[in-house]
Amino acid sequence: MTIKELRQLSGMTQKAFGEYFDIPHRTIQNWEGGQSDCAKYLLDLMEYKLRNENIIK
């Protein structure tokens, strides 16, 4: 799963997603735009948190 797919599943905007995880909006933009990569372990942790808090199924 990509960061964009995870964010879209959550129903959040880039800004809201960044605020939820305390990640700068620009970092989310860079990850989704391919300018930089989100570490796999971080993506896994974000997915775990979203599933654990019933934000995504």
Distance bins in CASP14 RR format, pairs under 12 A and 6 or more apart:
PFRMAT RR
TARGET T0000
AUTHOR 0000-0000-0000
RMODE 2
METHOD distances of the structure
MODEL  1
1 7 0 0 0 0 0 1 0 0 0 0 0
1 8 0 0 0 0 0 1 0 0 0 0 0
1 9 0 0 0 0 1 0 0 0 0 0 0
1 10 0 0 0 0 0 1 0 0 0 0 0
1 38 0 0 0 0 0 1 0 0 0 0 0
1 40 0 0 0 0 0 1 0 0 0 0 0
1 43 1 0 0 1 0 0 0 0 0 0 0
1 44 0 0 0 0 1 0 0 0 0 0 0
1 46 0 0 0 0 1 0 0 0 0 0 0
1 47 1 0 0 1 0 0 0 0 0 0 0
1 48 0 0 0 0 0 1 0 0 0 0 0
1 50 0 0 0 0 0 1 0 0 0 0 0
1 51 0 0 0 0 0 1 0 0 0 0 0
1 56 0 0 0 0 1 0 0 0 0 0 0
2 8 0 0 0 0 1 0 0 0 0 0 0
2 9 0 0 0 0 0 1 0 0 0 0 0
2 28 0 0 0 0 0 1 0 0 0 0 0
2 31 0 0 0 0 1 0 0 0 0 0 0
2 32 1 0 0 1 0 0 0 0 0 0 0
2 33 0 0 0 0 0 1 0 0 0 0 0
2 34 0 0 0 0 1 0 0 0 0 0 0
2 37 0 0 0 0 0 1 0 0 0 0 0
2 38 0 0 0 0 1 0 0 0 0 0 0
2 40 0 0 0 0 0 1 0 0 0 0 0
2 43 1 0 0 1 0 0 0 0 0 0 0
2 46 0 0 0 0 0 1 0 0 0 0 0
2 47 0 0 0 0 0 1 0 0 0 0 0
3 9 0 0 0 0 0 1 0 0 0 0 0
3 10 0 0 0 0 0 1 0 0 0 0 0
3 12 0 0 0 0 0 1 0 0 0 0 0
3 14 0 0 0 0 1 0 0 0 0 0 0
3 17 0 0 0 0 1 0 0 0 0 0 0
3 18 0 0 0 0 0 1 0 0 0 0 0
3 21 0 0 0 0 0 1 0 0 0 0 0
3 23 0 0 0 0 1 0 0 0 0 0 0
3 27 0 0 0 0 1 0 0 0 0 0 0
3 28 1 0 0 1 0 0 0 0 0 0 0
3 29 0 0 0 0 0 1 0 0 0 0 0
3 30 0 0 0 0 1 0 0 0 0 0 0
3 31 1 0 1 0 0 0 0 0 0 0 0
3 32 1 0 1 0 0 0 0 0 0 0 0
3 33 0 0 0 0 1 0 0 0 0 0 0
3 34 0 0 0 0 1 0 0 0 0 0 0
3 36 0 0 0 0 0 1 0 0 0 0 0
3 37 0 0 0 0 1 0 0 0 0 0 0
3 38 1 0 1 0 0 0 0 0 0 0 0
3 39 0 0 0 0 0 1 0 0 0 0 0
3 40 0 0 0 0 0 1 0 0 0 0 0
3 42 0 0 0 0 1 0 0 0 0 0 0
3 43 1 0 0 1 0 0 0 0 0 0 0
3 44 0 0 0 0 0 1 0 0 0 0 0
3 45 0 0 0 0 0 1 0 0 0 0 0
3 46 1 0 0 1 0 0 0 0 0 0 0
3 47 0 0 0 0 1 0 0 0 0 0 0
3 50 0 0 0 0 0 1 0 0 0 0 0
4 10 0 0 0 0 0 1 0 0 0 0 0
4 11 0 0 0 0 0 1 0 0 0 0 0
4 12 0 0 0 0 0 1 0 0 0 0 0
4 13 0 0 0 0 0 1 0 0 0 0 0
4 14 0 0 0 0 1 0 0 0 0 0 0
4 17 0 0 0 0 1 0 0 0 0 0 0
4 28 0 0 0 0 1 0 0 0 0 0 0
4 29 0 0 0 0 0 1 0 0 0 0 0
4 30 0 0 0 0 0 1 0 0 0 0 0
4 31 1 0 0 1 0 0 0 0 0 0 0
4 32 1 0 1 0 0 0 0 0 0 0 0
4 33 0 0 0 0 1 0 0 0 0 0 0
4 34 0 0 0 0 1 0 0 0 0 0 0
4 38 0 0 0 0 1 0 0 0 0 0 0
4 43 0 0 0 0 0 1 0 0 0 0 0
5 11 0 0 0 0 0 1 0 0 0 0 0
5 17 0 0 0 0 0 1 0 0 0 0 0
5 31 0 0 0 0 0 1 0 0 0 0 0
5 32 0 0 0 0 1 0 0 0 0 0 0
5 38 0 0 0 0 0 1 0 0 0 0 0
5 43 0 0 0 0 1 0 0 0 0 0 0
5 46 0 0 0 0 0 1 0 0 0 0 0
5 47 0 0 0 0 1 0 0 0 0 0 0
5 50 0 0 0 0 0 1 0 0 0 0 0
5 56 0 0 0 0 0 1 0 0 0 0 0
6 12 0 0 0 0 1 0 0 0 0 0 0
6 14 0 0 0 0 0 1 0 0 0 0 0
6 17 0 0 0 0 1 0 0 0 0 0 0
6 18 0 0 0 0 0 1 0 0 0 0 0
6 20 0 0 0 0 0 1 0 0 0 0 0
6 21 0 0 0 0 0 1 0 0 0 0 0
6 28 0 0 0 0 0 1 0 0 0 0 0
6 31 0 0 0 0 0 1 0 0 0 0 0
6 32 0 0 0 0 0 1 0 0 0 0 0
6 38 0 0 0 0 1 0 0 0 0 0 0
6 42 0 0 0 0 0 1 0 0 0 0 0
6 43 1 0 0 1 0 0 0 0 0 0 0
6 44 0 0 0 0 1 0 0 0 0 0 0
6 45 0 0 0 0 0 1 0 0 0 0 0
6 46 1 0 0 1 0 0 0 0 0 0 0
6 47 1 0 1 0 0 0 0 0 0 0 0
6 48 0 0 0 0 0 1 0 0 0 0 0
6 49 0 0 0 0 0 1 0 0 0 0 0
6 50 1 0 0 1 0 0 0 0 0 0 0
6 51 0 0 0 0 0 1 0 0 0 0 0
6 55 0 0 0 0 0 1 0 0 0 0 0
6 56 1 0 0 1 0 0 0 0 0 0 0
7 13 0 0 0 0 1 0 0 0 0 0 0
7 14 1 0 0 1 0 0 0 0 0 0 0
7 15 0 0 0 0 0 1 0 0 0 0 0
7 16 0 0 0 0 1 0 0 0 0 0 0
7 17 1 0 1 0 0 0 0 0 0 0 0
7 18 0 0 0 0 1 0 0 0 0 0 0
7 19 0 0 0 0 0 1 0 0 0 0 0
7 20 0 0 0 0 1 0 0 0 0 0 0
7 21 0 0 0 0 1 0 0 0 0 0 0
7 23 0 0 0 0 0 1 0 0 0 0 0
7 25 0 0 0 0 0 1 0 0 0 0 0
7 28 1 0 0 1 0 0 0 0 0 0 0
7 29 0 0 0 0 0 1 0 0 0 0 0
7 31 0 0 0 0 1 0 0 0 0 0 0
7 32 1 0 0 1 0 0 0 0 0 0 0
7 38 0 0 0 0 0 1 0 0 0 0 0
7 43 0 0 0 0 0 1 0 0 0 0 0
7 46 0 0 0 0 1 0 0 0 0 0 0
7 47 0 0 0 0 0 1 0 0 0 0 0
7 50 0 0 0 0 1 0 0 0 0 0 0
7 55 0 0 0 0 0 1 0 0 0 0 0
7 56 0 0 0 0 1 0 0 0 0 0 0
8 14 0 0 0 0 0 1 0 0 0 0 0
8 16 0 0 0 0 0 1 0 0 0 0 0
8 17 0 0 0 0 1 0 0 0 0 0 0
8 32 0 0 0 0 1 0 0 0 0 0 0
8 50 0 0 0 0 0 1 0 0 0 0 0
8 56 0 0 0 0 1 0 0 0 0 0 0
9 17 0 0 0 0 0 1 0 0 0 0 0
9 46 0 0 0 0 0 1 0 0 0 0 0
9 47 0 0 0 0 1 0 0 0 0 0 0
9 50 1 0 0 1 0 0 0 0 0 0 0
9 51 0 0 0 0 1 0 0 0 0 0 0
9 55 0 0 0 0 1 0 0 0 0 0 0
9 56 1 0 1 0 0 0 0 0 0 0 0
9 57 0 0 0 0 1 0 0 0 0 0 0
10 16 0 0 0 0 1 0 0 0 0 0 0
10 17 1 0 0 1 0 0 0 0 0 0 0
10 18 0 0 0 0 0 1 0 0 0 0 0
10 20 1 0 0 1 0 0 0 0 0 0 0
10 21 0 0 0 0 0 1 0 0 0 0 0
10 28 0 0 0 0 0 1 0 0 0 0 0
10 46 0 0 0 0 1 0 0 0 0 0 0
10 47 0 0 0 0 1 0 0 0 0 0 0
10 49 0 0 0 0 0 1 0 0 0 0 0
10 50 1 0 1 0 0 0 0 0 0 0 0
10 51 0 0 0 0 0 1 0 0 0 0 0
10 53 0 0 0 0 1 0 0 0 0 0 0
10 54 0 0 0 0 0 1 0 0 0 0 0
10 55 1 0 1 0 0 0 0 0 0 0 0
10 56 1 0 1 0 0 0 0 0 0 0 0
10 57 0 0 0 0 0 1 0 0 0 0 0
11 17 0 0 0 0 1 0 0 0 0 0 0
11 20 0 0 0 0 0 1 0 0 0 0 0
11 50 0 0 0 0 1 0 0 0 0 0 0
11 55 0 0 0 0 1 0 0 0 0 0 0
11 56 0 0 0 0 1 0 0 0 0 0 0
12 18 1 0 0 1 0 0 0 0 0 0 0
12 19 0 0 0 0 1 0 0 0 0 0 0
12 20 1 0 0 1 0 0 0 0 0 0 0
12 21 0 0 0 0 1 0 0 0 0 0 0
12 23 0 0 0 0 0 1 0 0 0 0 0
12 25 0 0 0 0 0 1 0 0 0 0 0
12 28 0 0 0 0 1 0 0 0 0 0 0
12 46 0 0 0 0 0 1 0 0 0 0 0
12 50 0 0 0 0 1 0 0 0 0 0 0
12 55 0 0 0 0 1 0 0 0 0 0 0
12 56 0 0 0 0 0 1 0 0 0 0 0
13 19 0 0 0 0 1 0 0 0 0 0 0
13 20 0 0 0 0 0 1 0 0 0 0 0
13 25 0 0 0 0 1 0 0 0 0 0 0
13 28 0 0 0 0 1 0 0 0 0 0 0
13 29 0 0 0 0 0 1 0 0 0 0 0
13 32 0 0 0 0 0 1 0 0 0 0 0
14 20 0 0 0 0 0 1 0 0 0 0 0
14 21 0 0 0 0 0 1 0 0 0 0 0
14 23 0 0 0 0 1 0 0 0 0 0 0
14 24 0 0 0 0 0 1 0 0 0 0 0
14 25 1 0 0 1 0 0 0 0 0 0 0
14 26 0 0 0 0 1 0 0 0 0 0 0
14 27 0 0 0 0 1 0 0 0 0 0 0
14 28 1 0 1 0 0 0 0 0 0 0 0
14 29 1 0 0 1 0 0 0 0 0 0 0
14 30 0 0 0 0 0 1 0 0 0 0 0
14 31 0 0 0 0 1 0 0 0 0 0 0
14 32 1 0 0 1 0 0 0 0 0 0 0
14 33 0 0 0 0 0 1 0 0 0 0 0
15 21 0 0 0 0 0 1 0 0 0 0 0
15 23 0 0 0 0 0 1 0 0 0 0 0
15 24 0 0 0 0 0 1 0 0 0 0 0
15 25 1 0 1 0 0 0 0 0 0 0 0
15 26 0 0 0 0 0 1 0 0 0 0 0
15 27 0 0 0 0 0 1 0 0 0 0 0
15 28 1 0 0 1 0 0 0 0 0 0 0
15 29 0 0 0 0 1 0 0 0 0 0 0
16 23 0 0 0 0 0 1 0 0 0 0 0
16 25 0 0 0 0 1 0 0 0 0 0 0
16 28 0 0 0 0 1 0 0 0 0 0 0
16 55 0 0 0 0 0 1 0 0 0 0 0
17 23 1 0 0 1 0 0 0 0 0 0 0
17 24 0 0 0 0 0 1 0 0 0 0 0
17 25 0 0 0 0 1 0 0 0 0 0 0
17 27 0 0 0 0 0 1 0 0 0 0 0
17 28 1 0 1 0 0 0 0 0 0 0 0
17 29 0 0 0 0 0 1 0 0 0 0 0
17 31 0 0 0 0 0 1 0 0 0 0 0
17 32 0 0 0 0 1 0 0 0 0 0 0
17 38 0 0 0 0 0 1 0 0 0 0 0
17 46 0 0 0 0 1 0 0 0 0 0 0
17 49 0 0 0 0 0 1 0 0 0 0 0
17 50 0 0 0 0 1 0 0 0 0 0 0
17 55 0 0 0 0 0 1 0 0 0 0 0
17 56 0 0 0 0 0 1 0 0 0 0 0
18 24 1 0 0 1 0 0 0 0 0 0 0
18 25 1 0 0 1 0 0 0 0 0 0 0
18 26 0 0 0 0 1 0 0 0 0 0 0
18 27 1 0 0 1 0 0 0 0 0 0 0
18 28 1 0 1 0 0 0 0 0 0 0 0
18 29 0 0 0 0 1 0 0 0 0 0 0
18 30 0 0 0 0 0 1 0 0 0 0 0
18 31 0 0 0 0 0 1 0 0 0 0 0
18 32 0 0 0 0 0 1 0 0 0 0 0
18 38 0 0 0 0 0 1 0 0 0 0 0
18 46 0 0 0 0 1 0 0 0 0 0 0
19 25 0 0 0 0 1 0 0 0 0 0 0
19 27 0 0 0 0 0 1 0 0 0 0 0
19 28 0 0 0 0 1 0 0 0 0 0 0
20 28 0 0 0 0 0 1 0 0 0 0 0
20 46 0 0 0 0 1 0 0 0 0 0 0
20 49 0 0 0 0 1 0 0 0 0 0 0
20 50 0 0 0 0 1 0 0 0 0 0 0
20 53 0 0 0 0 1 0 0 0 0 0 0
20 55 0 0 0 0 1 0 0 0 0 0 0
20 56 0 0 0 0 0 1 0 0 0 0 0
21 27 0 0 0 0 1 0 0 0 0 0 0
21 28 0 0 0 0 1 0 0 0 0 0 0
21 31 0 0 0 0 0 1 0 0 0 0 0
21 38 0 0 0 0 0 1 0 0 0 0 0
21 42 0 0 0 0 1 0 0 0 0 0 0
21 43 0 0 0 0 0 1 0 0 0 0 0
21 45 0 0 0 0 1 0 0 0 0 0 0
21 46 1 0 0 1 0 0 0 0 0 0 0
21 47 0 0 0 0 0 1 0 0 0 0 0
21 48 0 0 0 0 0 1 0 0 0 0 0
21 49 1 0 0 1 0 0 0 0 0 0 0
21 50 0 0 0 0 1 0 0 0 0 0 0
21 53 0 0 0 0 0 1 0 0 0 0 0
21 55 0 0 0 0 0 1 0 0 0 0 0
22 28 0 0 0 0 0 1 0 0 0 0 0
22 46 0 0 0 0 0 1 0 0 0 0 0
22 49 0 0 0 0 0 1 0 0 0 0 0
23 29 0 0 0 0 0 1 0 0 0 0 0
23 30 0 0 0 0 0 1 0 0 0 0 0
23 31 0 0 0 0 1 0 0 0 0 0 0
23 32 0 0 0 0 0 1 0 0 0 0 0
23 36 0 0 0 0 0 1 0 0 0 0 0
23 38 0 0 0 0 1 0 0 0 0 0 0
23 39 0 0 0 0 0 1 0 0 0 0 0
23 42 0 0 0 0 1 0 0 0 0 0 0
23 43 0 0 0 0 0 1 0 0 0 0 0
23 45 0 0 0 0 0 1 0 0 0 0 0
23 46 0 0 0 0 1 0 0 0 0 0 0
24 30 0 0 0 0 1 0 0 0 0 0 0
24 31 0 0 0 0 0 1 0 0 0 0 0
24 36 0 0 0 0 0 1 0 0 0 0 0
25 31 0 0 0 0 0 1 0 0 0 0 0
25 32 0 0 0 0 0 1 0 0 0 0 0
26 32 0 0 0 0 0 1 0 0 0 0 0
26 33 0 0 0 0 0 1 0 0 0 0 0
26 35 0 0 0 0 1 0 0 0 0 0 0
26 36 0 0 0 0 0 1 0 0 0 0 0
27 33 0 0 0 0 0 1 0 0 0 0 0
27 34 0 0 0 0 0 1 0 0 0 0 0
27 35 0 0 0 0 1 0 0 0 0 0 0
27 36 1 0 0 1 0 0 0 0 0 0 0
27 37 0 0 0 0 0 1 0 0 0 0 0
27 38 0 0 0 0 1 0 0 0 0 0 0
27 39 0 0 0 0 0 1 0 0 0 0 0
27 42 0 0 0 0 0 1 0 0 0 0 0
28 34 0 0 0 0 0 1 0 0 0 0 0
28 35 0 0 0 0 0 1 0 0 0 0 0
28 36 0 0 0 0 0 1 0 0 0 0 0
28 38 0 0 0 0 1 0 0 0 0 0 0
28 42 0 0 0 0 0 1 0 0 0 0 0
28 46 0 0 0 0 0 1 0 0 0 0 0
29 35 1 0 0 1 0 0 0 0 0 0 0
29 36 0 0 0 0 1 0 0 0 0 0 0
29 38 0 0 0 0 0 1 0 0 0 0 0
30 36 1 0 1 0 0 0 0 0 0 0 0
30 37 0 0 0 0 1 0 0 0 0 0 0
30 38 0 0 0 0 1 0 0 0 0 0 0
31 37 1 0 0 1 0 0 0 0 0 0 0
31 38 1 0 1 0 0 0 0 0 0 0 0
31 39 0 0 0 0 1 0 0 0 0 0 0
31 42 0 0 0 0 1 0 0 0 0 0 0
31 43 0 0 0 0 1 0 0 0 0 0 0
31 46 0 0 0 0 0 1 0 0 0 0 0
32 38 0 0 0 0 1 0 0 0 0 0 0
32 43 0 0 0 0 0 1 0 0 0 0 0
36 42 0 0 0 0 0 1 0 0 0 0 0
37 43 0 0 0 0 1 0 0 0 0 0 0
38 44 0 0 0 0 0 1 0 0 0 0 0
38 45 0 0 0 0 0 1 0 0 0 0 0
38 46 0 0 0 0 1 0 0 0 0 0 0
38 47 0 0 0 0 0 1 0 0 0 0 0
39 45 0 0 0 0 1 0 0 0 0 0 0
39 46 0 0 0 0 0 1 0 0 0 0 0
40 46 0 0 0 0 0 1 0 0 0 0 0
40 47 0 0 0 0 0 1 0 0 0 0 0
41 47 0 0 0 0 0 1 0 0 0 0 0
41 48 0 0 0 0 0 1 0 0 0 0 0
42 48 0 0 0 0 0 1 0 0 0 0 0
42 49 0 0 0 0 0 1 0 0 0 0 0
43 49 0 0 0 0 0 1 0 0 0 0 0
43 50 0 0 0 0 0 1 0 0 0 0 0
44 50 0 0 0 0 0 1 0 0 0 0 0
44 51 0 0 0 0 0 1 0 0 0 0 0
45 51 0 0 0 0 0 1 0 0 0 0 0
45 52 0 0 0 0 0 1 0 0 0 0 0
46 52 0 0 0 0 0 1 0 0 0 0 0
46 53 0 0 0 0 0 1 0 0 0 0 0
46 55 0 0 0 0 0 1 0 0 0 0 0
46 56 0 0 0 0 0 1 0 0 0 0 0
47 53 0 0 0 0 0 1 0 0 0 0 0
47 55 0 0 0 0 0 1 0 0 0 0 0
47 56 1 0 0 1 0 0 0 0 0 0 0
47 57 0 0 0 0 0 1 0 0 0 0 0
48 55 0 0 0 0 0 1 0 0 0 0 0
48 56 0 0 0 0 0 1 0 0 0 0 0
49 55 0 0 0 0 1 0 0 0 0 0 0
49 56 0 0 0 0 1 0 0 0 0 0 0
50 56 1 0 1 0 0 0 0 0 0 0 0
50 57 0 0 0 0 1 0 0 0 0 0 0
51 57 1 0 0 1 0 0 0 0 0 0 0
END
